[in-house]
Amino acid sequence: MKAMFSGALVCLCLTAPAFADAPAWRGYGGNAQHTAAAPAKAQKLKHKHWKMQVDLHAQGDFLLTHYAAPMITASNTVLVAVKTGFNDGFRMEARKGADGKTVWKTDTDFILAPHDWTPSFPAHLTAQNRLYYAGAGGTVYFRDTPDLATGATGQLAFYGIDNYQSNKTILNQKVMIDTPITADEAGNIYFGFMVTGSNPLNLKAGIARIGADGQGSWVSAATASGDSNMFEVAQNCAPAISADQSTVYIAVSDGGVGYLLGLDSATLAQKFKVRLKDPLSHSDAFVVDDSSASPTVGPDGDVYYGVVENDSGHNSRGWLLHFSGDLATSKTPGSFGWDDTVSIVPAAAVPSYTGSSPYLLMTKYNNYVGTSPSGNGHNEIAILDPNATQKDRFSSATVMKEIMTKLNPTQVPGQSVGVVYEWCINSAVVDVKGHSVIANAEDGHTYRWDLKKDKLTDIGLNAPIFEAYTPTEIGPDGTVYATNDAILYALGN
C-alpha cells in the first residue's frame, strides 16, 4: 500500500531554506551514501576538549545501546540526541564545537519501537541545514538555523499531519520510526517505520518519504518487496541514496530473513531487489534487529550491506554482501558484516596498496571469542579490496582481499592470552586528508590508524566497558568525536 499526503504543523515557514555552506556531517555515515569521509583533516588525539552525557540513564555492565551519530553544521555546531529516560525520553541539543557550550535544547515525544538492543535516535541534518528529528506517531519535527538559539520549527507526518492530529492517541501507540533518517541532496527525507497493530489509517510497517515541500508518501515492506511475508524494515537500517539521487537502498525482513531493495526515490516504487543470502551456505542470511548495518554506496555505484550468517561456521562474524547498483549481480563478499557499515577509503590514502581498485573499504573485523568454530578473540579492523579475492581465514569461502588489518592492542583481563577487546564501531570516519581512520574500542580508547605508517595512536577516554556499536566523526575544524560508555567526547590537539 502507498499513499501521498501533505501538510505540516509549523511555527514559521515550511520550505527548507537554501544555505551556501553544506553541513560537515549530516548523520549516520556522514552523507547519504554512508561513505564516512571527513570534511577536514583530523586533529591529533592529544586532549579531551569537552564531553557530554548522551544517555542520562545508561543501564547495565553490558551497554547494549546504539547511540546516534551527532550531526555537525558547516559553522561547527554539534547536534546531539540525548536519551533522558530509562526507556523512552529524548531531546536534541545543539553544542558549540569549539567548547561544548549549549546553544539550544528541545525535548521530543518520540517513542522507541519494540526492541532488544536499544536502537539509535532518528535524526538528520540536510544539505540545506535543516535538522529533522523523530517524534511520536511516526512524525518528524524540523528546525531551521540550527546554529542559532532560535529558528523556524514544525512537525510533519508522512501520512498527513491532519490525520495525525485526528488520531493522535492511537497513532502514538502504534506507529514508530525505527531507522535513522537519511536525506537526499534536495532535502527529501527517508526512513523506516514500524506499526504494531491496527490503526484508523491502515498503516503497515514500511518505508516513508517526506519531501522538502512537506508532502509525504509511504509504501509497506510487503508491497516494496513484492513479498507478503515481509512485515518490517530492518531496525536501525539507515536508508542510503545513490549518487545520482534516483534510488533509495533499504533492507526489509520477515523478522528473520529478507531482501535488500532499491526503490525509486520519488515514488518509492521497487526498481531493484535481491534476496539476502549467506555466501557460504547459500541459504537465506539473517537480518537481525540488533544489528545497525546499513547500505553503503561506493563511488562506482556498487552497494555493500552486512548480514548475519545462516550456519555455525563463521564465528558469528556475518558477511559483507556486495552487489552492483542494480542489485542484479552478486560480487565477492567481505569476511565480516553482521553489525557494520563499511566506510570508503580512497586507494591513494593507502600508499602501500598496489592493486587496481580506485577505492578500498574500511570495516570492523572482530573475531568473537568462543564462537564456532574458531572464534579466538583476536579482534581486528581491516582495509579490504572489494575487487580482489583471497581464501577466507575463517571459512572455506572466497572473500575480499585483506590489504591491511590491525589487532586491538588491549588484552581482556581474565581471558587467555591473545583475547583482546572488541572494536565497538558501526561506522568509522575516514580522515582522507590525514590518510587515516578513527575507530572506537571497548577498551575505553579511541584510535587513529595511520594508513601510511600502519600504526595506531590513541587517547584513553574511560574504563573498558562491553557495549554496542557507535560511530565516529570529524568536524570542520578537525575535532574528532567518539562515543564511549554513553559519553560523547570531543577530541583533538
Solvent accessible surface area in square Angstrom, and as a share of the most:
residue,aa,sasa,rsa
1,M,101,0.45
2,K,98,0.42
3,A,31,0.24
4,M,118,0.53
5,F,62,0.26
6,S,66,0.43
7,G,30,0.29
8,A,25,0.19
9,L,96,0.48
10,V,62,0.36
11,C,97,0.58
12,L,118,0.59
13,C,72,0.43
14,L,47,0.23
15,T,98,0.57
16,A,19,0.15
17,P,42,0.26
18,A,100,0.78
19,F,78,0.33
20,A,109,0.85
21,D,96,0.50
22,A,65,0.50
23,P,13,0.08
24,A,16,0.13
25,W,2,0.01
26,R,18,0.07
27,G,1,0.01
28,Y,25,0.10
29,G,1,0.01
30,G,9,0.08
31,N,38,0.20
32,A,1,0.00
33,Q,29,0.13
34,H,2,0.01
35,T,21,0.12
36,A,0,0.00
37,A,44,0.34
38,A,17,0.13
39,P,52,0.33
40,A,19,0.15
41,K,120,0.51
42,A,12,0.09
43,Q,33,0.15
44,K,134,0.57
45,L,16,0.08
46,K,127,0.54
47,H,110,0.49
48,K,93,0.40
49,H,69,0.31
50,W,22,0.08
51,K,118,0.50
52,M,12,0.05
53,Q,82,0.36
54,V,9,0.05
55,D,3,0.02
56,L,79,0.39
57,H,59,0.27
58,A,47,0.37
59,Q,92,0.41
60,G,61,0.58
61,D,120,0.62
62,F,128,0.53
63,L,4,0.02
64,L,67,0.33
65,T,14,0.08
66,H,2,0.01
67,Y,17,0.07
68,A,27,0.21
69,A,11,0.09
70,P,4,0.03
71,M,2,0.01
72,I,0,0.00
73,T,0,0.00
74,A,38,0.30
75,S,81,0.53
76,N,26,0.13
77,T,8,0.04
78,V,0,0.00
79,L,0,0.00
80,V,4,0.02
81,A,16,0.13
82,V,1,0.00
83,K,12,0.05
84,T,36,0.21
85,G,16,0.15
86,F,129,0.54
87,N,114,0.58
88,D,56,0.29
89,G,23,0.22
90,F,11,0.04
91,R,50,0.18
92,M,0,0.00
93,E,2,0.01
94,A,0,0.00
95,R,43,0.16
96,K,102,0.43
97,G,1,0.01
98,A,80,0.62
99,D,64,0.33
100,G,6,0.06
101,K,129,0.55
102,T,68,0.39
103,V,31,0.18
104,W,19,0.07
105,K,108,0.46
106,T,45,0.26
107,D,107,0.55
108,T,14,0.08
109,D,64,0.33
110,F,6,0.02
111,I,58,0.29
112,L,14,0.07
113,A,2,0.02
114,P,80,0.50
115,H,81,0.36
116,D,103,0.53
117,W,44,0.16
118,T,21,0.12
119,P,6,0.04
120,S,17,0.11
121,F,10,0.04
122,P,1,0.01
123,A,10,0.08
124,H,3,0.01
125,L,0,0.00
126,T,1,0.00
127,A,17,0.13
128,Q,33,0.15
129,N,7,0.04
130,R,1,0.00
131,L,0,0.00
132,Y,2,0.01
133,Y,13,0.05
134,A,0,0.00
135,G,1,0.01
136,A,2,0.02
137,G,1,0.01
138,G,0,0.00
139,T,0,0.00
140,V,0,0.00
141,Y,47,0.18
142,F,1,0.01
143,R,14,0.05
144,D,5,0.03
145,T,40,0.23
146,P,0,0.00
147,D,40,0.21
148,L,105,0.52
149,A,68,0.53
150,T,107,0.62
151,G,23,0.23
152,A,10,0.08
153,T,43,0.25
154,G,7,0.07
155,Q,12,0.05
156,L,1,0.00
157,A,1,0.01
158,F,0,0.00
159,Y,0,0.00
160,G,4,0.04
161,I,10,0.05
162,D,111,0.57
163,N,41,0.21
164,Y,0,0.00
165,Q,78,0.35
166,S,91,0.58
167,N,35,0.18
168,K,90,0.38
169,T,100,0.58
170,I,54,0.28
171,L,0,0.00
172,N,30,0.15
173,Q,105,0.47
174,K,52,0.22
175,V,0,0.00
176,M,16,0.07
177,I,1,0.00
178,D,7,0.04
179,T,2,0.01
180,P,13,0.08
181,I,2,0.01
182,T,2,0.01
183,A,0,0.00
184,D,6,0.03
185,E,83,0.37
186,A,64,0.49
187,G,1,0.01
188,N,21,0.11
189,I,0,0.00
190,Y,0,0.00
191,F,0,0.00
192,G,0,0.00
193,F,0,0.00
194,M,27,0.12
195,V,25,0.14
196,T,62,0.36
197,G,30,0.29
198,S,101,0.65
199,N,20,0.10
200,P,83,0.52
201,L,46,0.23
202,N,69,0.35
203,L,4,0.02
204,K,99,0.42
205,A,11,0.09
206,G,0,0.00
207,I,0,0.00
208,A,0,0.00
209,R,35,0.13
210,I,0,0.00
211,G,2,0.02
212,A,22,0.17
213,D,83,0.43
214,G,1,0.01
215,Q,84,0.37
216,G,1,0.01
217,S,3,0.02
218,W,4,0.02
219,V,6,0.03
220,S,6,0.04
221,A,0,0.00
222,A,31,0.24
223,T,73,0.42
224,A,2,0.01
225,S,0,0.00
226,G,64,0.61
227,D,24,0.12
228,S,105,0.68
229,N,98,0.50
230,M,3,0.01
231,F,120,0.50
232,E,10,0.05
233,V,1,0.00
234,A,4,0.03
235,Q,4,0.02
236,N,3,0.02
237,C,1,0.00
238,A,1,0.01
239,P,0,0.00
240,A,0,0.00
241,I,0,0.00
242,S,14,0.09
243,A,79,0.61
244,D,107,0.55
245,Q,47,0.21
246,S,43,0.28
247,T,4,0.02
248,V,0,0.00
249,Y,7,0.02
250,I,0,0.00
251,A,0,0.00
252,V,0,0.00
253,S,0,0.00
254,D,49,0.25
255,G,47,0.45
256,G,22,0.21
257,V,20,0.12
258,G,0,0.00
259,Y,23,0.09
260,L,0,0.00
261,L,0,0.00
262,G,0,0.00
263,L,0,0.00
264,D,42,0.22
265,S,12,0.08
266,A,58,0.45
267,T,64,0.37
268,L,0,0.00
269,A,50,0.39
270,Q,77,0.34
271,K,76,0.32
272,F,54,0.22
273,K,80,0.34
274,V,24,0.14
275,R,73,0.26
276,L,0,0.00
277,K,90,0.38
278,D,0,0.00
279,P,36,0.22
280,L,47,0.23
281,S,43,0.28
282,H,139,0.62
283,S,48,0.31
284,D,31,0.16
285,A,0,0.00
286,F,77,0.32
287,V,7,0.04
288,V,51,0.29
289,D,42,0.22
290,D,29,0.15
291,S,10,0.07
292,S,5,0.03
293,A,4,0.03
294,S,1,0.01
295,P,0,0.00
296,T,0,0.00
297,V,3,0.01
298,G,4,0.04
299,P,95,0.60
300,D,83,0.43
301,G,27,0.26
302,D,9,0.05
303,V,0,0.00
304,Y,2,0.01
305,Y,7,0.03
306,G,3,0.03
307,V,2,0.01
308,V,31,0.18
309,E,11,0.05
310,N,44,0.23
311,D,57,0.29
312,S,82,0.53
313,G,23,0.23
314,H,0,0.00
315,N,0,0.00
316,S,56,0.36
317,R,0,0.00
318,G,0,0.00
319,W,1,0.00
320,L,2,0.01
321,L,11,0.06
322,H,3,0.01
323,F,8,0.03
324,S,19,0.12
325,G,22,0.21
326,D,67,0.35
327,L,4,0.02
328,A,84,0.65
329,T,70,0.41
330,S,81,0.52
331,K,80,0.34
332,T,34,0.20
333,P,15,0.10
334,G,0,0.00
335,S,0,0.00
336,F,0,0.00
337,G,1,0.01
338,W,32,0.11
339,D,0,0.00
340,D,4,0.02
341,T,3,0.02
342,V,3,0.01
343,S,0,0.00
344,I,12,0.06
345,V,0,0.00
346,P,45,0.28
347,A,20,0.16
348,A,87,0.67
349,A,3,0.03
350,V,2,0.01
351,P,79,0.50
352,S,81,0.52
353,Y,31,0.12
354,T,131,0.76
355,G,45,0.43
356,S,114,0.73
357,S,7,0.05
358,P,99,0.62
359,Y,5,0.02
360,L,0,0.00
361,L,0,0.00
362,M,3,0.01
363,T,0,0.00
364,K,0,0.00
365,Y,0,0.00
366,N,0,0.00
367,N,3,0.01
368,Y,27,0.10
369,V,71,0.41
370,G,73,0.70
371,T,33,0.19
372,S,60,0.39
373,P,92,0.58
374,S,59,0.38
375,G,12,0.12
376,N,63,0.32
377,G,0,0.00
378,H,73,0.33
379,N,4,0.02
380,E,20,0.09
381,I,0,0.00
382,A,0,0.00
383,I,0,0.00
384,L,0,0.00
385,D,5,0.02
386,P,3,0.02
387,N,88,0.45
388,A,30,0.23
389,T,74,0.43
390,Q,47,0.21
391,K,140,0.59
392,D,2,0.01
393,R,122,0.44
394,F,24,0.10
395,S,17,0.11
396,S,89,0.57
397,A,10,0.08
398,T,78,0.45
399,V,0,0.00
400,M,0,0.00
401,K,90,0.38
402,E,33,0.15
403,I,42,0.21
404,M,20,0.09
405,T,41,0.24
406,K,46,0.20
407,L,80,0.40
408,N,0,0.00
409,P,83,0.52
410,T,43,0.25
411,Q,69,0.31
412,V,14,0.08
413,P,104,0.65
414,G,90,0.87
415,Q,83,0.37
416,S,78,0.51
417,V,149,0.85
418,G,20,0.19
419,V,7,0.04
420,V,11,0.06
421,Y,12,0.05
422,E,38,0.17
423,W,0,0.00
424,C,0,0.00
425,I,1,0.00
426,N,4,0.02
427,S,2,0.01
428,A,2,0.02
429,V,0,0.00
430,V,1,0.00
431,D,1,0.00
432,V,51,0.29
433,K,138,0.59
434,G,6,0.05
435,H,52,0.23
436,S,0,0.00
437,V,0,0.00
438,I,0,0.00
439,A,1,0.01
440,N,0,0.00
441,A,0,0.00
442,E,4,0.02
443,D,4,0.02
444,G,0,0.00
445,H,55,0.25
446,T,0,0.00
447,Y,6,0.02
448,R,47,0.17
449,W,1,0.00
450,D,18,0.09
451,L,2,0.01
452,K,122,0.52
453,K,151,0.64
454,D,61,0.31
455,K,114,0.48
456,L,34,0.17
457,T,62,0.36
458,D,63,0.33
459,I,19,0.10
460,G,35,0.33
461,L,12,0.06
462,N,39,0.20
463,A,74,0.57
464,P,66,0.42
465,I,28,0.14
466,F,81,0.34
467,E,8,0.04
468,A,1,0.01
469,Y,10,0.04
470,T,1,0.00
471,P,5,0.03
472,T,1,0.00
473,E,1,0.00
474,I,0,0.00
475,G,0,0.00
476,P,44,0.27
477,D,64,0.33
478,G,0,0.00
479,T,1,0.01
480,V,0,0.00
481,Y,0,0.00
482,A,0,0.00
483,T,5,0.03
484,N,0,0.00
485,D,47,0.25
486,A,1,0.01
487,I,25,0.13
488,L,0,0.00
489,Y,3,0.01
490,A,0,0.00
491,L,0,0.00
492,G,0,0.00
493,N,99,0.51
